[in-house]
Structure formats: C-alpha cells, structure tokens
Amino acid sequence: MYFRNISMMSISLALRAIHIVMLWFGLCLVCLSSAIASDSLMIADAWIRETPPNAQVSAGYMTIINHGNSADRLIAVEADFASKSEIHEMFLQGDIMKMRPSEHGIEIKPGGQARLLPTGAAHLMFIGLKEKLVEGKNFDIVLVFEQAGKRKLSVPVLNSMMAMGHQHNNSENHAHSH
C-alpha cells in the first residue's frame, strides 16, 4: 500500500510537471509568433525628396513588402525634421489630380507590397520642415504599423533624378531599420 501511494504521488507530480512545461512551451510559441509577425515586413528603396532653399514640404517614398501570413497597415509616420508628418494619397477629381491625408493608412496584404512612389497614389508627406533636406544626408523616420508597431528607419535624401535611377537600378537597397 505504501509503494502504491508513492507511485500515485509520483504520477501526479509528473503530470503537473508536464502541464507546466506545456504551458511554458505554449507561451514561447505565442511570443515567437508575434516576433515573426512583426519581422515579416521589409522596407525597400526608401528615400526622401531633396528640397530647394526655403521649401516647407517634402515627400518620402519606399516599397513595403509583407512576407507574413496576415495583413498589416501603415497608419502613421513620425519625423523630427518636420513639424507634421502624414501619409498622403492622390486622387482624381474631375480633371484635376489632388492630394489629401489618408484616413485609413495603407494596407499591405500578406505576400503583397505597397509602393509609395512619386508617380503612384500614395506617399509620405513631411510638412513644416525644420531644415533644408540636402542630397547625401540621412534622416530618421518612424513608420507606425497597426500590427508590427513602430519601425525606425534611416532614410537617404536624394534628388528626384538620382532617386528614380536609385529605384530602378538598385533593387537590393533597403532602408536601415533600428
């Protein structure tokens, strides 16, 4: 009888230990899956348009690639070099092309990409510049995503002509995120 109680106690302790290990393993999987989800976005070909003297606005462009299994959305942009930073969209009203802040951000579907281009429908807008944006300098911006959170990037300033060649000739260029 004494040995029977010991073995029942041992089995009970072993089951509790297995239960604790399974819970811990489950927590690890949850943490790992959120890390994978936040690392599923890649930013490529990011650049900011060079400004002439006394310009108060500039624009930023890039390609956001979603290698994940779920959609994400760019919902905001932050930049210390501007008083205000916005995500803008272009739209045609009658015969006139207009621009406005995006109300819902930019969706990046799973396996898809969002291209923010000078000739495209979306771009970043930096308003109330605190200094001239000179080609060759880099500025930090923060992209805010609905799922992946904040991504800090160091983005080069390019003139428009150099930037177009930069995008077409250098598909391996990626902004540096921190």
For each residue, the residues with C-beta under 8 A, 3 or more apart:
1: 4 5
2: 5 6
3: 6 7
4: 1 7 8
5: 1 2 8 9
6: 2 3 9 10
7: 3 4 10 11
8: 4 5 11 12
9: 5 6 12 13
10: 6 7 13 14
11: 7 8 14 15
12: 8 9 15 16
13: 9 10 16 17
14: 10 11 17 18
15: 11 12 18 19
16: 12 13 19 20
17: 13 14 20 21
18: 14 15 21 22
19: 15 16 22 23
20: 16 17 23 24
21: 17 18 24 25
22: 18 19 25 26
23: 19 20 26 27
24: 20 21 27 28
25: 21 22 28 29
26: 22 23 29 30
27: 23 24 30 31
28: 24 25 31 32
29: 25 26 32 33
30: 26 27 33 34
31: 27 28 34 35
32: 28 29 35 36
33: 29 30 36 37
34: 30 31 37 38
35: 31 32 38 39
36: 32 33 39 40 68
37: 33 34 40 68 70 147 148
38: 34 35 41 147 148 149
39: 35 36 148
40: 36 37 66 67 68 69 72 148
41: 38 64 65 66 67 68 72 108 145 148 151
42: 64 65 67 174
43: 46 62 63 64 65 143 151 153 174 175 177
44: 62 63 64 65 171 173 174 175
45: 61 62 63 166 167 170 171 173 174 175
46: 43 60 61 62 153 155 156 174 175
47: 60 61 62 155 156 157 158 163 166 167
48: 58 59 60 61 126 133 139 141 155 156 157 158
49: 58 59 60 61 118 133 157 158 159 160 163
50: 58 133 134 135 157 158 159 160
51: 55 57 58 129 132 133
52: 55
53: 132
54:
55: 51 52 58 129 132 133
56: 127 128 129
57: 51 125 126 127 128 129
58: 48 49 50 51 55 82 125 126 129 133
59: 48 49 88 118 123 124 125 126
60: 46 47 48 49 77 116 123 124 125 126 141 155
61: 45 46 47 48 49 116 117 118 123 124 163 167
62: 43 44 45 46 47 116 124 155 175
63: 43 44 45 113 114 115 116
64: 41 42 43 44 74 106 108 113 114 116 143
65: 41 42 43 44 108 112 113
66: 40 41 71 72 108 109 110 111 112 113
67: 40 41 42 111
68: 36 37 40 41 72 110
69: 40 110
70: 37 110 147
71: 66 107 108 109 110 147
72: 40 41 66 68 107 108 145 146 147 148
73: 104 105 106 107 108 145 146 147
74: 64 77 87 105 106 108 114 143 144 145 146
75: 87 105 144 145 146
76: 85 87 105 143 144
77: 60 74 85 86 87 124 141 142 143 144
78: 85 141 142 144 150
79: 82 85 126 139 140 141 142
80: 130 140
81: 126 129 130 131 133 139
82: 58 79 85 126 127 128 129 130
83: 127 128 129 130
84: 126 127 128
85: 76 77 78 79 82 124 125 126 127 141
86: 77 101 102 124 125 127
87: 74 75 76 77 101 102 105 106 122 124 125
88: 59 99 100 101 102 122 123 124 125
89: 99 100 101 102 121 122
90: 97 98 99 120 121 122 123
91: 97 98 99 100 121
92: 95 96 97 98
93: 96 97 98
94:
95: 92
96: 92 93
97: 90 91 92 93
98: 90 91 92 93
99: 88 89 90 91 125
100: 88 89 91
101: 86 87 88 89 125
102: 86 87 88 89 105 106 122
103:
104: 73 107
105: 73 74 75 76 87 102 146
106: 64 73 74 87 102 114 116 122
107: 71 72 73 104 114
108: 41 64 65 66 71 72 73 74 112 113 114
109: 66 71 112
110: 66 68 69 70 71
111: 66 67
112: 65 66 108 109
113: 63 64 65 66 108
114: 63 64 74 106 107 108 122
115: 63 120 122
116: 60 61 62 63 64 106 120 122 123 124
117: 61 120 123 167
118: 49 59 61 123 160 163 164
119:
120: 90 115 116 117 123
121: 89 90 91
122: 87 88 89 90 102 106 114 115 116
123: 59 60 61 88 90 116 117 118 120
124: 59 60 61 62 77 85 86 87 88 116 141
125: 57 58 59 60 85 86 87 88 99 101
126: 48 57 58 59 60 79 81 82 84 85 129
127: 56 57 82 83 84 85 86
128: 56 57 82 83 84
129: 51 55 56 57 58 81 82 83 126 132 133
130: 80 81 82 83
131: 81
132: 51 53 55 129
133: 48 49 50 51 55 58 81 129 137 139 157
134: 50 137 157
135: 50 157 158 159 162
136: 156 157
137: 133 134 156 157
138: 154 155 156 157
139: 48 79 81 133 154 155 157
140: 79 80 152 153 154 155
141: 48 60 77 78 79 85 124 152 153 155
142: 77 78 79 150 151 152 153
143: 43 64 74 76 77 150 151 153
144: 74 75 76 77 78 149 150 151
145: 41 72 73 74 75 148 149 150 151
146: 72 73 74 75 105
147: 37 38 70 71 72 73
148: 37 38 39 40 41 72 145 151
149: 38 144 145
150: 78 142 143 144 145
151: 41 43 142 143 144 145 148 177
152: 140 141 142 177 178
153: 43 46 140 141 142 143 175 176 177 178
154: 138 139 140 175 176 178
155: 46 47 48 60 62 138 139 140 141 175
156: 46 47 48 136 137 138
157: 47 48 49 50 133 134 135 136 137 138 139
158: 47 48 49 50 135 162 163 166
159: 49 50 135 162 163
160: 49 50 118 163 164
161: 164 165
162: 135 158 159 165 166
163: 47 49 61 118 158 159 160 166 167
164: 118 160 161 167 168
165: 161 162 168 169
166: 45 47 158 162 163 169 170 173
167: 45 47 61 117 163 164 170
168: 164 165
169: 165 166
170: 45 166 167 173
171: 44 45
172:
173: 44 45 166 170
174: 42 43 44 45 46
175: 43 44 45 46 62 153 154 155
176: 153 154
177: 43 151 152 153
178: 152 153 154
